[in-house]
Amino acid sequence: MHEPRPHPTGWIEVVVGPMYSGKTEELIRRLRRAQIARQRVEIFKPAIDVRYGADHLVSHSESRIPSQLVATANDILPLAGEAQVIGIDEGQFLGPDLPKVADRLAEDGKRVIVAGLDQDYRGQPFEPMPQLLAIAEYITKTLAICVVCGAPASRTQRTRPEHGRVVVGGAGLYEARCRRCHTIPDETPAGSGAGGSTPGQNATETA
């Protein structure tokens, strides 16, 4: 009589950082290694982000790997199937249930790898990534290079006024900045008399 095999242990890996710091590149690298090892891999990205096409995960350096679009984190559960490894990009766009979904997948014995922004353009924690970081077994913080001074960049600078926290874009709308060079765009309606932030002003100093 065969002894029952133990349920495989799953875990969560999170790769966070600003734009242009190589998060998607690192996610693709890990997923390709899993594929080389002949593991079953399923890859997802939010339907809101089709900058480089709907059927591939694509980094800014143009590395790519096939993926599926999902509107919310909950859409991943019925699509995960028998996958051993689950890759998720731009996790900050998949809604508040992402930590719960990632936890469920890990409990099912899957390796879950999520990449996303840990801060929004104001330098504030970008939910649900902080909650996901709290339950992850492995965390990687990537840094970019500040386009202003060349220092390590941990923040994403929105370069022109756009209303709303979620505005999908790339070069021309966002760039990487260090803490000192990061500013908050002036989003005050014209004629209100209120001014915007100044270079070097901390994001928490502006409502």
C-alpha positions as CSV (number, residue, x, y, z in Angstrom):
1,M,0.0,0.0,0.0
2,H,1.4,3.4,-1.0
3,E,1.7,6.1,1.6
4,P,-0.2,9.3,0.7
5,R,2.1,11.9,-0.7
6,P,2.2,15.2,1.3
7,H,0.4,18.1,-0.1
8,P,3.0,20.3,-1.9
9,T,3.9,23.5,-0.1
10,G,3.2,26.7,-2.0
11,W,4.5,30.2,-1.4
12,I,4.2,33.8,-2.5
13,E,7.0,35.9,-4.1
14,V,6.5,39.6,-4.6
15,V,8.7,41.9,-6.8
16,V,8.0,45.6,-6.2
17,G,9.5,48.9,-7.1
18,P,8.9,52.0,-9.3
19,M,8.4,52.0,-13.0
20,Y,11.6,51.3,-15.1
21,S,13.2,49.3,-12.3
22,G,13.0,45.9,-14.0
23,K,10.0,44.3,-12.2
24,T,8.4,42.7,-15.2
25,E,11.9,41.7,-16.5
26,E,12.5,39.8,-13.2
27,L,9.1,38.3,-13.3
28,I,9.6,37.0,-16.8
29,R,13.1,35.6,-15.9
30,R,11.6,33.6,-13.0
31,L,8.8,32.3,-15.2
32,R,11.1,31.3,-18.0
33,R,13.2,29.3,-15.5
34,A,10.1,27.5,-14.3
35,Q,9.2,26.7,-17.9
36,I,12.7,25.4,-18.6
37,A,12.3,23.1,-15.6
38,R,9.1,21.8,-17.3
39,Q,6.8,23.1,-14.7
40,R,3.2,24.1,-15.7
41,V,3.0,27.9,-15.7
42,E,0.1,30.2,-16.1
43,I,0.6,34.0,-16.5
44,F,-1.9,36.8,-16.0
45,K,-2.0,40.6,-16.3
46,P,-4.7,43.1,-15.8
47,A,-7.1,43.8,-18.7
48,I,-6.6,47.6,-18.1
49,D,-3.0,47.3,-19.3
50,V,-2.7,46.4,-23.0
51,R,0.1,48.9,-23.9
52,Y,2.2,46.1,-25.5
53,G,-0.6,43.8,-26.6
54,A,-3.3,41.7,-25.0
55,D,-1.7,38.2,-25.2
56,H,1.8,38.8,-23.9
57,L,3.6,40.1,-20.8
58,V,6.1,42.6,-22.2
59,S,8.8,44.4,-20.2
60,H,10.1,47.9,-21.1
61,S,13.2,46.2,-22.6
62,E,10.8,44.2,-24.8
63,S,11.3,40.8,-23.2
64,R,8.0,39.0,-23.6
65,I,6.1,35.9,-22.6
66,P,2.5,34.7,-23.4
67,S,-0.1,35.7,-20.8
68,Q,-3.8,36.0,-20.3
69,L,-5.9,39.1,-19.5
70,V,-8.0,39.2,-16.3
71,A,-10.2,42.0,-15.0
72,T,-9.8,41.2,-11.3
73,A,-7.7,38.9,-9.1
74,N,-10.7,36.6,-8.5
75,D,-10.7,35.8,-12.3
76,I,-7.4,34.0,-11.8
77,L,-8.8,31.2,-9.6
78,P,-10.8,29.4,-12.2
79,L,-8.0,29.8,-14.8
80,A,-5.2,28.5,-12.6
81,G,-6.1,24.9,-13.2
82,E,-3.2,22.5,-12.7
83,A,-0.5,25.1,-12.9
84,Q,2.4,24.7,-10.6
85,V,3.6,28.3,-11.0
86,I,1.3,31.4,-11.3
87,G,2.8,34.7,-12.6
88,I,0.9,38.0,-12.1
89,D,2.1,41.4,-13.4
90,E,0.9,44.8,-12.4
91,G,-0.7,43.5,-9.3
92,Q,-1.7,46.9,-8.1
93,F,-4.4,47.0,-10.8
94,L,-6.2,43.8,-9.8
95,G,-8.2,45.0,-6.8
96,P,-8.3,44.4,-3.1
97,D,-8.9,40.7,-3.3
98,L,-5.4,40.0,-4.7
99,P,-3.8,39.1,-1.3
100,K,-6.7,36.6,-0.6
101,V,-6.4,35.1,-4.1
102,A,-2.6,34.8,-3.9
103,D,-2.9,33.2,-0.5
104,R,-5.5,30.7,-1.8
105,L,-3.3,29.7,-4.7
106,A,-0.3,29.2,-2.3
107,E,-2.5,27.1,0.0
108,D,-3.2,25.0,-3.0
109,G,0.5,24.3,-3.4
110,K,1.3,26.7,-6.1
111,R,4.3,29.1,-6.4
112,V,2.8,32.5,-6.9
113,I,5.0,35.3,-8.3
114,V,3.5,38.8,-8.3
115,A,5.1,42.0,-9.7
116,G,3.7,45.5,-9.2
117,L,4.2,49.1,-8.0
118,D,4.5,49.4,-4.2
119,Q,3.9,53.2,-4.4
120,D,1.6,55.4,-6.5
121,Y,2.7,58.6,-8.3
122,R,2.3,60.5,-5.0
123,G,4.7,58.2,-3.2
124,Q,1.9,56.6,-1.2
125,P,1.5,52.8,-0.6
126,F,-0.4,51.4,-3.7
127,E,-3.0,49.0,-2.4
128,P,-3.3,46.0,-2.4
129,M,0.5,45.6,-2.8
130,P,1.3,46.4,0.9
131,Q,-1.1,43.8,2.1
132,L,0.4,41.3,-0.3
133,L,3.9,42.1,1.0
134,A,2.8,41.3,4.5
135,I,1.9,37.7,3.7
136,A,4.6,36.9,1.1
137,E,7.5,34.5,1.9
138,Y,9.9,36.2,-0.5
139,I,10.1,40.0,-1.3
140,T,12.4,41.7,-3.9
141,K,12.6,45.5,-4.0
142,T,13.9,46.7,-7.3
143,L,15.3,50.2,-7.9
144,A,15.6,52.3,-11.0
145,I,17.9,55.2,-11.8
146,C,16.7,58.7,-11.1
147,V,16.5,60.6,-14.5
148,V,17.3,63.9,-12.7
149,C,20.3,63.1,-10.6
150,G,21.3,59.5,-11.2
151,A,20.7,58.3,-7.7
152,P,18.8,55.1,-6.9
153,A,15.2,55.7,-7.7
154,S,12.4,54.3,-5.6
155,R,9.5,56.4,-6.8
156,T,7.4,56.9,-10.0
157,Q,7.1,60.5,-11.2
158,R,4.0,61.5,-13.2
159,T,5.3,64.1,-15.6
160,R,2.1,65.9,-16.4
161,P,-1.3,66.5,-14.6
162,E,-3.7,63.6,-15.0
163,H,-6.6,63.2,-12.7
164,G,-7.0,59.8,-11.0
165,R,-4.7,57.5,-9.2
166,V,-4.8,54.9,-12.0
167,V,-3.6,56.3,-15.3
168,V,-1.9,53.7,-17.5
169,G,1.0,55.0,-19.4
170,G,4.7,54.7,-20.1
171,A,7.5,56.9,-21.4
172,G,6.2,60.5,-21.7
173,L,3.9,60.1,-18.7
174,Y,6.0,58.5,-16.1
175,E,9.7,58.4,-15.2
176,A,11.8,57.1,-12.3
177,R,12.9,59.6,-9.5
178,C,14.7,59.3,-6.2
179,R,13.2,60.6,-3.0
180,R,14.8,64.0,-3.3
181,C,13.8,64.6,-6.9
182,H,10.3,63.2,-6.7
183,T,7.5,65.8,-6.9
184,I,3.7,65.7,-6.9
185,P,2.1,67.2,-10.0
186,D,-0.1,70.2,-9.5
187,E,-3.7,68.8,-9.9
188,T,-5.4,72.0,-8.6
189,P,-8.1,73.2,-11.0
190,A,-7.2,76.4,-12.8
191,G,-8.1,79.6,-11.0
192,S,-8.4,78.0,-7.6
193,G,-5.4,79.9,-6.3
194,A,-3.7,76.9,-4.7
195,G,-0.2,76.0,-5.8
196,G,1.4,72.6,-6.5
197,S,4.4,71.0,-4.9
198,T,8.0,72.0,-5.3
199,P,11.0,69.8,-6.2
200,G,12.1,67.8,-3.2
201,Q,8.8,68.2,-1.4
202,N,7.8,64.9,0.4
203,A,4.6,63.3,-1.0
204,T,3.0,63.1,2.5
205,E,3.1,66.9,2.8
206,T,0.4,67.4,0.1
207,A,-3.1,66.2,0.6
